[in-house]
């Protein structure tokens, strides 16, 4: 899925966003895989105007929300990282479809817009 996302970014001329988008995609997909209990997970990436939209759908209701973890915890920081990267990229994120879909929208920097 990461390779597909990277290819989509190249196709759209958004290579400059690859590092942040790869982390976001990895964390959203991992969250869906680890917490949904399903084997069918979808990824969507689209550019609309000045925004890059990323959608991960697992079909299972249940809220995706950042949590506070102990300093020595080996996991649990993924959505905090997504939240920070989305904010850094002037975007927003959330859930829809009874929390079966996690999405984010990032602002495409003016210097790389088509």
RADA-V201949 format. One record per pair of residues at least 4 apart in sequence whose ideal C-beta (glycine too) atoms are under 6 Angstrom apart, sorted by the first residue. I is the first residue (numbers start at 0). J is the second residue. Records with the same first field share a line. If there is no record, write none. Layout:
BEGIN
I=J / J
END
This chain:
BEGIN
0=28 / 42
1=21
4=24 / 44
5=17
7=44
8=13 / 14 / 17
9=14
11=46
12=113
15=111
16=20
17=21
19=84
20=24
23=81 / 84
25=29
26=77 / 80 / 81
27=55 / 101
28=55
29=33
30=34 / 63 / 77
31=35 / 40 / 55 / 57
35=57 / 59
37=57 / 58 / 59
40=57
41=56
42=55
43=54
44=53
45=52
46=51
49=107
50=104
51=105 / 107
52=104
53=103
54=102
55=101
56=100
58=99
59=99
60=97 / 98 / 99
61=98
62=98
63=94 / 101
65=78 / 79 / 82
66=75
68=72 / 75
76=80
85=90 / 92 / 103
88=105 / 106
89=106
90=103 / 104 / 105 / 106
91=104
92=103
94=98 / 101
95=100
96=100
107=112
END
